[in-house]
Every structure is written in C-alpha cells, then in structure tokens.
Amino acid sequence: MAHISVIGNIGTEPELKFYEGKNGNFGVCSFSLAETERVKDTSGNWADGQTTWYRISILGKQAEVIADSLGKGERVKVEGTFKQAQYKGKDGDMKNSLEIKADEITLVLKSKKSNSKPVQ
C-alpha cells in the first residue's frame, strides 16, 4: 500500500465502534474527509476546484481520542496508508472508494485575519 498525507475537512461526525480482538476490545474510529483543490479561475482569482472524498479509519486509543475531540467541519491532516476499494452501491452498481488507514490525525489550525490597520 502507498503512504499518503492529506489535508481536508471532516465530512461526517466521527463514529467510534468497538471490536473484540486477541488482546481484548479495541476501538475503530471512522469518518469521511473532503479535500478540495484550490485553482485559479479565468479572472486569475482563487476558487474551489474538484473535491475528492476519502474514507478514514484509525485504531486503538487514538480512535477514542479522535471520536471525543474532533467533529464534522474541522480541518485535519491525515497520514497513513492508502488503498482503493470497490463496493456495491445502493443502486446495485459497483463504486470506487478511496480509503486511508490513518497512523496519525492532526488538527490544522487556521490563523485569524486581522482587520486592524498596520501601525505607522
């Protein structure tokens, strides 16, 4: 599998589920992530381009922390292994899914733009 790093916005509320493993129960947190490319329009202004959706999952103690602390709309950086999978859609057709098994998820902070005038 390929390694990938993506910055985007959480598209669905993170969902935490627990499963039984060899060494006891472990958590899996999953959510969708939207990465929107920025492009210049015909006037030379920046605009939103195509959006790519990913399905993110993270395991263990990190899963519990992510589920408790992050929510829909927040901007995060996801690093992990990437694969393309197929599934059968509700319409019966085969669909493609881009999935990342995360090793690390980090909140990306935006700086506030100041409306104050510069000091002269």
TORFI-388706 format. One line per field, with one value per atom (N, C-alpha, C): x negated, y, z; residue in three letters; residue number from 1; atom name. Coordinates in nm, 4 decimals. Each point is the difference from the previous one (the first is absolute). Layout:
u: (X, ...)
v: (Y, ...)
w: (Z, ...)
residu: (Ala, ...)
num: (NUM, ...)
atome: (CA, ...)
END
This chain:
u: (-0.0837, 0.0837, -0.0874, 0.0511, -0.0716, 0.0244, -0.0992, 0.0135, 0.0493, 0.0899, 0.0600, 0.0172, -0.0029, 0.0276, 0.1019, 0.1128, 0.1101, 0.0463, 0.0264, 0.0615, 0.1379, 0.1016, 0.1372, 0.0921, 0.1297, 0.1009, 0.0775, 0.0277, 0.0776, 0.1422, 0.0479, 0.1304, 0.1148, -0.0289, 0.1023, -0.0508, 0.0917, -0.0409, -0.0788, -0.1165, -0.0765, 0.0832, -0.0025, 0.0767, -0.0960, 0.0211, -0.0858, 0.0739, -0.0649, 0.0546, -0.1074, 0.0442, -0.0935, 0.0136, -0.1148, -0.0056, -0.0824, 0.0277, -0.0740, -0.1192, -0.1175, -0.1223, -0.0673, -0.1159, -0.0766, -0.0370, -0.0312, -0.0455, 0.1075, 0.1265, 0.1088, 0.0674, 0.0835, 0.0738, -0.0889, 0.0276, -0.0712, 0.0981, -0.0266, 0.0879, -0.0457, 0.0978, -0.0254, 0.0858, -0.0634, 0.0704, -0.0056, 0.1150, 0.0023, 0.0819, -0.0364, 0.0703, -0.0402, 0.0743, -0.0375, -0.0789, -0.0853, -0.0843, 0.0078, 0.0242, 0.0080, -0.1250, -0.0685, -0.1166, 0.0386, 0.0048, 0.0395, -0.1206, -0.0253, -0.1144, 0.0304, -0.1009, 0.0140, -0.0587, 0.0766, -0.0417, 0.0263, -0.0715, 0.0261, 0.1059, 0.0988, 0.1030, -0.0496, 0.0838, -0.0407, -0.0391, 0.0458, -0.0355, -0.1268, -0.0579, -0.1213, 0.0257, 0.1264, 0.0351, 0.0028, -0.0332, 0.0024, 0.1431, 0.0301, 0.1337, -0.0125, 0.1091, 0.0018, 0.0092, -0.0805, 0.0025, 0.0715, -0.0469, 0.0617, -0.0245, 0.1012, -0.0111, -0.0183, -0.0991, -0.0235, 0.0378, 0.0778, 0.0453, -0.0794, -0.0368, -0.0717, 0.0789, -0.0145, 0.0543, -0.1184, 0.0045, -0.1112, 0.0350, -0.0983, 0.0170, -0.1301, 0.0147, -0.1145, 0.0348, -0.0998, 0.0232, -0.0540, 0.0467, -0.0570, 0.0379, -0.0902, 0.0236, 0.0183, -0.0750, 0.0144, 0.1430, 0.0644, 0.1382, 0.0925, -0.0183, 0.0833, -0.0236, -0.1259, -0.0339, 0.0600, -0.0135, 0.0542, 0.1516, 0.0685, 0.1464, 0.0481, -0.0767, 0.0383, -0.0346, -0.0988, -0.0497, 0.0214, 0.0311, 0.0172, 0.1420, 0.0436, 0.1355, 0.0082, 0.1167, 0.0270, -0.0392, -0.0664, -0.0389, -0.1402, -0.0588, -0.1339, -0.1043, -0.1044, -0.1073, -0.1104, -0.0375, -0.1003, -0.0995, -0.1149, -0.1002, 0.0002, 0.0133, 0.0038, -0.1202, -0.0761, -0.1127, 0.0224, -0.0232, 0.0179, -0.0180, 0.0520, -0.0107, 0.1297, -0.0135, 0.1080, 0.0294, 0.1292, 0.0379, 0.1326, 0.0209, 0.1261, 0.0783, 0.1260, 0.0838, 0.1273, 0.0702, 0.1278, 0.1094, 0.1194, 0.1161, 0.1231, 0.1040, 0.1248, 0.0868, 0.0377, 0.0824, 0.1457, 0.0796, 0.1423, 0.0728, -0.0546, 0.0613, -0.0416, -0.0865, -0.0450, -0.1262, -0.0436, -0.1216, -0.1233, -0.1123, -0.1268, -0.0550, -0.0475, -0.0551, -0.1429, -0.0782, -0.1369, -0.0032, -0.0855, -0.0171, -0.1487, -0.0358, -0.1381, -0.0084, -0.0827, -0.0050, -0.1401, -0.0052, -0.1273, 0.0095, -0.0926, -0.0150, -0.1010, 0.0479, -0.0823, -0.0967, -0.1221, -0.0986, 0.0061, 0.0343, 0.0011, 0.1025, 0.0749, 0.0951, -0.0285, -0.0194, -0.0374, 0.0975, 0.0453, 0.0856, -0.0826, 0.0537, -0.0684, 0.0670, -0.0773, 0.0540, -0.0131, 0.1045, -0.0033, -0.0282, -0.0795, -0.0251, 0.1136, 0.0341, 0.1030, -0.0617, 0.0726, -0.0475, 0.0389, -0.0956, 0.0231, 0.0575, 0.1039, 0.0571, -0.0596, -0.0960, -0.0577, -0.1015, -0.0169, -0.0934, -0.1409, -0.1007, -0.1368, -0.0440, -0.0881, -0.0544, -0.0983, 0.0122, -0.0889, -0.0964)
v: (-0.1187, 0.1187, 0.1239, 0.1048, 0.1261, 0.0843, 0.0809, 0.0923, 0.1335, 0.0665, 0.1241, 0.0968, 0.1289, 0.1061, 0.0934, 0.0233, 0.0785, 0.1014, 0.1227, 0.1022, 0.0281, -0.0073, 0.0245, 0.0219, 0.0072, 0.0241, -0.1285, -0.0247, -0.1167, 0.0180, -0.0997, 0.0103, -0.0631, -0.0924, -0.0645, -0.0068, -0.0019, -0.0119, -0.1300, 0.0063, -0.1220, -0.1020, -0.1259, -0.1074, -0.1003, -0.0303, -0.0915, -0.1310, -0.1116, -0.1333, -0.0834, -0.0957, -0.0879, -0.1423, -0.0671, -0.1365, -0.0842, -0.1299, -0.0916, -0.0546, 0.0125, -0.0504, -0.1036, -0.0464, -0.0996, 0.0503, 0.1298, 0.0583, 0.0861, -0.0300, 0.0778, 0.0884, 0.0906, 0.0902, 0.1123, 0.0454, 0.1157, 0.0853, 0.1293, 0.0944, 0.0289, 0.0278, 0.0447, 0.1234, 0.1094, 0.1238, 0.0211, 0.0320, 0.0236, 0.1246, 0.0653, 0.1192, 0.0258, 0.0873, 0.0397, 0.1301, 0.0203, 0.1190, 0.0572, 0.1300, 0.0674, 0.0850, -0.0251, 0.0791, 0.0768, 0.1340, 0.0820, 0.0751, -0.0214, 0.0636, 0.1478, 0.0839, 0.1439, 0.0266, 0.0702, 0.0290, 0.1463, 0.0500, 0.1371, -0.0041, 0.0906, 0.0061, 0.0835, 0.0223, 0.0719, 0.1449, 0.0557, 0.1373, 0.0066, -0.1159, -0.0035, -0.0040, -0.0139, -0.0074, -0.1458, -0.0236, -0.1352, -0.0425, -0.1249, -0.0558, -0.1471, -0.0561, -0.1429, -0.0802, -0.1048, -0.0913, -0.1278, -0.1102, -0.1305, -0.0482, -0.0625, -0.0574, -0.1506, -0.0525, -0.1438, -0.0456, -0.1083, -0.0537, -0.1248, -0.0112, -0.1156, -0.0576, -0.1284, -0.0659, -0.0242, 0.0557, -0.0057, -0.0957, -0.0799, -0.0811, 0.0038, -0.0012, -0.0022, -0.0927, -0.0722, -0.1049, 0.0355, -0.0757, 0.0052, 0.1221, 0.0365, 0.1132, 0.1303, 0.0150, 0.1194, 0.0130, -0.1129, 0.0015, 0.0655, -0.0347, 0.0564, 0.1496, 0.0423, 0.1424, 0.0795, -0.0513, 0.0690, 0.0120, -0.1077, 0.0017, 0.0991, 0.0159, 0.0912, 0.1458, 0.0254, 0.1363, 0.0676, -0.0734, 0.0619, -0.0182, 0.0920, -0.0076, 0.0448, -0.0152, 0.0361, 0.1451, 0.0233, 0.1350, 0.0409, -0.0703, 0.0378, -0.0419, 0.0817, -0.0228, -0.0823, -0.1111, -0.0897, -0.0443, -0.0449, -0.0639, -0.1473, -0.0862, -0.1442, -0.0608, -0.0827, -0.0726, -0.1485, -0.0791, -0.1428, -0.0723, -0.1218, -0.0803, 0.0107, -0.0014, 0.0303, -0.1198, -0.0245, -0.1034, 0.0386, -0.0534, 0.0186, -0.1294, 0.0106, -0.1179, 0.0152, -0.1096, 0.0027, -0.0508, 0.0551, -0.0451, 0.0107, -0.0705, 0.0036, 0.1116, 0.0958, 0.1121, -0.0392, 0.0921, -0.0253, -0.0275, 0.0547, -0.0209, -0.1327, -0.0758, -0.1295, 0.0066, 0.1210, 0.0169, -0.0039, -0.0447, 0.0004, 0.1431, 0.0415, 0.1344, -0.0138, 0.1064, 0.0049, 0.0811, -0.0394, 0.0697, 0.0221, 0.1187, 0.0319, -0.0059, -0.0903, -0.0243, 0.0227, 0.0629, 0.0220, -0.0624, -0.0912, -0.0521, 0.0917, 0.0863, 0.1064, -0.0503, 0.0524, -0.0190, 0.1184, 0.1175, 0.1234, 0.0966, 0.0672, 0.1037, 0.1219, 0.1150, 0.1228, 0.1114, 0.0751, 0.1161, 0.1092, 0.0605, 0.1084, 0.1307, 0.0885, 0.1266, 0.1070, 0.0809, 0.1123, 0.1264, 0.0892, 0.1259, 0.0961, 0.0829, 0.1013, 0.1157, 0.0518, 0.1167, 0.1242, 0.0867, 0.1215, 0.1095, 0.0676, 0.1123, 0.1317, -0.0034, 0.1234, 0.0558, 0.1317, 0.0684, -0.0167, -0.0051, -0.0134, 0.1224, -0.0234, 0.1097, 0.0783, 0.1352, 0.0855, 0.0731)
w: (0.0000, 0.0000, 0.0000, -0.0578, -0.0082, 0.1248, 0.0372, 0.1122, -0.0537, 0.0745, -0.0468, 0.1162, -0.0325, 0.0954, -0.0655, 0.0673, -0.0569, 0.1033, -0.0451, 0.0856, -0.0562, 0.0874, -0.0448, 0.1177, -0.0306, 0.1017, 0.0277, 0.1284, 0.0388, -0.0533, -0.0752, -0.0660, 0.0764, 0.0899, 0.0830, 0.1429, 0.0945, 0.1399, 0.0180, 0.0645, 0.0250, 0.0785, -0.0474, 0.0622, 0.0620, 0.1289, 0.0736, 0.0228, -0.0381, 0.0249, 0.0683, 0.0821, 0.0690, -0.0529, -0.0124, -0.0490, 0.0964, 0.0006, 0.0852, -0.0772, 0.0595, -0.0622, 0.0884, -0.0419, 0.0760, 0.1392, 0.0078, 0.1267, 0.0657, -0.0241, 0.0589, -0.1027, 0.0489, -0.0889, -0.0495, -0.1224, -0.0546, -0.0782, -0.0030, -0.0684, -0.1423, -0.0861, -0.1369, -0.0234, -0.0345, -0.0307, -0.1512, -0.0598, -0.1444, -0.0312, -0.1100, -0.0478, -0.1446, -0.0665, -0.1359, 0.0068, -0.0990, -0.0071, -0.1413, -0.0110, -0.1291, -0.0215, -0.1101, -0.0385, -0.1264, 0.0096, -0.1129, -0.0535, -0.1271, -0.0664, -0.0239, 0.0135, -0.0281, -0.1384, -0.0851, -0.1370, -0.0316, -0.0997, -0.0457, -0.1092, 0.0114, -0.1030, -0.1180, -0.0974, -0.1220, 0.0280, 0.1121, 0.0381, 0.0830, 0.0304, 0.0804, 0.1493, 0.0399, 0.1414, 0.0448, 0.1275, 0.0537, 0.0256, -0.0335, 0.0196, 0.0378, 0.0522, 0.0318, -0.1284, -0.0077, -0.1136, 0.0371, -0.0533, 0.0223, 0.1434, 0.0577, 0.1339, -0.0105, 0.0725, 0.0082, 0.1399, 0.0084, 0.1280, 0.0350, 0.1274, 0.0523, 0.1173, 0.0226, 0.1186, 0.0920, 0.1211, 0.0948, 0.1134, 0.0430, 0.1206, 0.0799, 0.1329, 0.0895, 0.1157, 0.0509, 0.0988, 0.1379, 0.0998, 0.1341, 0.0811, 0.0907, 0.0901, -0.0789, -0.1112, -0.0831, -0.0518, -0.0296, -0.0494, 0.1024, 0.1262, 0.1061, 0.0147, -0.0067, 0.0124, -0.1159, -0.1212, -0.1185, 0.0110, 0.0360, 0.0107, 0.1052, 0.1093, 0.1079, -0.0282, -0.0867, -0.0113, -0.1349, -0.1064, -0.1321, -0.0503, -0.0862, -0.0533, -0.1450, -0.0558, -0.1387, -0.0256, -0.1128, -0.0414, 0.0406, 0.0978, 0.0438, -0.1034, -0.0095, -0.0970, 0.0663, -0.0641, 0.0564, -0.1066, 0.0486, -0.0851, 0.0370, -0.1011, 0.0205, -0.0705, 0.0736, -0.0586, 0.0223, -0.1047, 0.0137, -0.1312, -0.0063, -0.1214, -0.0785, -0.1310, -0.0927, -0.0878, -0.0221, -0.0965, -0.0647, -0.1187, -0.0689, 0.0129, 0.0362, 0.0182, -0.0826, -0.0194, -0.0701, 0.0918, -0.0188, 0.0748, -0.0885, 0.0383, -0.0762, 0.0563, -0.0844, 0.0427, 0.0173, 0.0549, 0.0213, -0.1315, -0.1097, -0.1305, -0.0641, 0.0704, -0.0509, -0.0845, -0.0358, -0.0804, 0.0886, -0.0579, 0.0719, 0.0049, 0.1178, 0.0232, 0.0496, -0.0176, 0.0507, 0.1285, 0.0914, 0.1264, 0.0245, 0.0443, 0.0363, 0.1519, 0.0514, 0.1436, 0.0551, 0.1184, 0.0688, 0.1387, 0.0295, 0.1355, 0.0668, 0.0875, 0.0567, 0.1059, -0.0075, 0.1056, 0.0957, -0.0560, 0.0791, -0.0590, 0.0885, -0.0399, 0.0855, -0.0650, 0.0688, -0.0365, 0.0983, -0.0241, -0.0667, -0.1056, -0.0699, 0.0420, 0.0617, 0.0479, -0.1070, -0.0143, -0.0932, 0.0806, -0.0569, 0.0689, -0.0318, 0.0977, -0.0221, -0.0747, -0.0969, -0.0736, 0.0789, 0.0173, 0.0768, -0.0900, 0.0498, -0.0733, 0.0429, 0.0912, 0.0501, -0.1008, 0.0071, -0.0899, 0.0547, -0.0895, 0.0474, 0.0787, 0.0962, 0.0801, -0.0847, 0.0060, -0.0795, 0.0876)
residu: (Met, Met, Met, Ala, Ala, Ala, His, His, His, Ile, Ile, Ile, Ser, Ser, Ser, Val, Val, Val, Ile, Ile, Ile, Gly, Gly, Gly, Asn, Asn, Asn, Ile, Ile, Ile, Gly, Gly, Gly, Thr, Thr, Thr, Glu, Glu, Glu, Pro, Pro, Pro, Glu, Glu, Glu, Leu, Leu, Leu, Lys, Lys, Lys, Phe, Phe, Phe, Tyr, Tyr, Tyr, Glu, Glu, Glu, Gly, Gly, Gly, Lys, Lys, Lys, Asn, Asn, Asn, Gly, Gly, Gly, Asn, Asn, Asn, Phe, Phe, Phe, Gly, Gly, Gly, Val, Val, Val, Cys, Cys, Cys, Ser, Ser, Ser, Phe, Phe, Phe, Ser, Ser, Ser, Leu, Leu, Leu, Ala, Ala, Ala, Glu, Glu, Glu, Thr, Thr, Thr, Glu, Glu, Glu, Arg, Arg, Arg, Val, Val, Val, Lys, Lys, Lys, Asp, Asp, Asp, Thr, Thr, Thr, Ser, Ser, Ser, Gly, Gly, Gly, Asn, Asn, Asn, Trp, Trp, Trp, Ala, Ala, Ala, Asp, Asp, Asp, Gly, Gly, Gly, Gln, Gln, Gln, Thr, Thr, Thr, Thr, Thr, Thr, Trp, Trp, Trp, Tyr, Tyr, Tyr, Arg, Arg, Arg, Ile, Ile, Ile, Ser, Ser, Ser, Ile, Ile, Ile, Leu, Leu, Leu, Gly, Gly, Gly, Lys, Lys, Lys, Gln, Gln, Gln, Ala, Ala, Ala, Glu, Glu, Glu, Val, Val, Val, Ile, Ile, Ile, Ala, Ala, Ala, Asp, Asp, Asp, Ser, Ser, Ser, Leu, Leu, Leu, Gly, Gly, Gly, Lys, Lys, Lys, Gly, Gly, Gly, Glu, Glu, Glu, Arg, Arg, Arg, Val, Val, Val, Lys, Lys, Lys, Val, Val, Val, Glu, Glu, Glu, Gly, Gly, Gly, Thr, Thr, Thr, Phe, Phe, Phe, Lys, Lys, Lys, Gln, Gln, Gln, Ala, Ala, Ala, Gln, Gln, Gln, Tyr, Tyr, Tyr, Lys, Lys, Lys, Gly, Gly, Gly, Lys, Lys, Lys, Asp, Asp, Asp, Gly, Gly, Gly, Asp, Asp, Asp, Met, Met, Met, Lys, Lys, Lys, Asn, Asn, Asn, Ser, Ser, Ser, Leu, Leu, Leu, Glu, Glu, Glu, Ile, Ile, Ile, Lys, Lys, Lys, Ala, Ala, Ala, Asp, Asp, Asp, Glu, Glu, Glu, Ile, Ile, Ile, Thr, Thr, Thr, Leu, Leu, Leu, Val, Val, Val, Leu, Leu, Leu, Lys, Lys, Lys, Ser, Ser, Ser, Lys, Lys, Lys, Lys, Lys, Lys, Ser, Ser, Ser, Asn, Asn, Asn, Ser, Ser, Ser, Lys, Lys, Lys, Pro, Pro, Pro, Val, Val, Val, Gln, Gln, Gln)
num: (1, 1, 1, 2, 2, 2, 3, 3, 3, 4, 4, 4, 5, 5, 5, 6, 6, 6, 7, 7, 7, 8, 8, 8, 9, 9, 9, 10, 10, 10, 11, 11, 11, 12, 12, 12, 13, 13, 13, 14, 14, 14, 15, 15, 15, 16, 16, 16, 17, 17, 17, 18, 18, 18, 19, 19, 19, 20, 20, 20, 21, 21, 21, 22, 22, 22, 23, 23, 23, 24, 24, 24, 25, 25, 25, 26, 26, 26, 27, 27, 27, 28, 28, 28, 29, 29, 29, 30, 30, 30, 31, 31, 31, 32, 32, 32, 33, 33, 33, 34, 34, 34, 35, 35, 35, 36, 36, 36, 37, 37, 37, 38, 38, 38, 39, 39, 39, 40, 40, 40, 41, 41, 41, 42, 42, 42, 43, 43, 43, 44, 44, 44, 45, 45, 45, 46, 46, 46, 47, 47, 47, 48, 48, 48, 49, 49, 49, 50, 50, 50, 51, 51, 51, 52, 52, 52, 53, 53, 53, 54, 54, 54, 55, 55, 55, 56, 56, 56, 57, 57, 57, 58, 58, 58, 59, 59, 59, 60, 60, 60, 61, 61, 61, 62, 62, 62, 63, 63, 63, 64, 64, 64, 65, 65, 65, 66, 66, 66, 67, 67, 67, 68, 68, 68, 69, 69, 69, 70, 70, 70, 71, 71, 71, 72, 72, 72, 73, 73, 73, 74, 74, 74, 75, 75, 75, 76, 76, 76, 77, 77, 77, 78, 78, 78, 79, 79, 79, 80, 80, 80, 81, 81, 81, 82, 82, 82, 83, 83, 83, 84, 84, 84, 85, 85, 85, 86, 86, 86, 87, 87, 87, 88, 88, 88, 89, 89, 89, 90, 90, 90, 91, 91, 91, 92, 92, 92, 93, 93, 93, 94, 94, 94, 95, 95, 95, 96, 96, 96, 97, 97, 97, 98, 98, 98, 99, 99, 99, 100, 100, 100, 101, 101, 101, 102, 102, 102, 103, 103, 103, 104, 104, 104, 105, 105, 105, 106, 106, 106, 107, 107, 107, 108, 108, 108, 109, 109, 109, 110, 110, 110, 111, 111, 111, 112, 112, 112, 113, 113, 113, 114, 114, 114, 115, 115, 115, 116, 116, 116, 117, 117, 117, 118, 118, 118, 119, 119, 119, 120, 120, 120)
atome: (N, CA, C, N, CA, C, N, CA, C, N, CA, C, N, CA, C, N, CA, C, N, CA, C, N, CA, C, N, CA, C, N, CA, C, N, CA, C, N, CA, C, N, CA, C, N, CA, C, N, CA, C, N, CA, C, N, CA, C, N, CA, C, N, CA, C, N, CA, C, N, CA, C, N, CA, C, N, CA, C, N, CA, C, N, CA, C, N, CA, C, N, CA, C, N, CA, C, N, CA, C, N, CA, C, N, CA, C, N, CA, C, N, CA, C, N, CA, C, N, CA, C, N, CA, C, N, CA, C, N, CA, C, N, CA, C, N, CA, C, N, CA, C, N, CA, C, N, CA, C, N, CA, C, N, CA, C, N, CA, C, N, CA, C, N, CA, C, N, CA, C, N, CA, C, N, CA, C, N, CA, C, N, CA, C, N, CA, C, N, CA, C, N, CA, C, N, CA, C, N, CA, C, N, CA, C, N, CA, C, N, CA, C, N, CA, C, N, CA, C, N, CA, C, N, CA, C, N, CA, C, N, CA, C, N, CA, C, N, CA, C, N, CA, C, N, CA, C, N, CA, C, N, CA, C, N, CA, C, N, CA, C, N, CA, C, N, CA, C, N, CA, C, N, CA, C, N, CA, C, N, CA, C, N, CA, C, N, CA, C, N, CA, C, N, CA, C, N, CA, C, N, CA, C, N, CA, C, N, CA, C, N, CA, C, N, CA, C, N, CA, C, N, CA, C, N, CA, C, N, CA, C, N, CA, C, N, CA, C, N, CA, C, N, CA, C, N, CA, C, N, CA, C, N, CA, C, N, CA, C, N, CA, C, N, CA, C, N, CA, C, N, CA, C, N, CA, C, N, CA, C, N, CA, C, N, CA, C, N, CA, C, N, CA, C, N, CA, C, N, CA, C, N, CA, C, N, CA, C, N, CA, C, N, CA, C, N, CA, C)
END
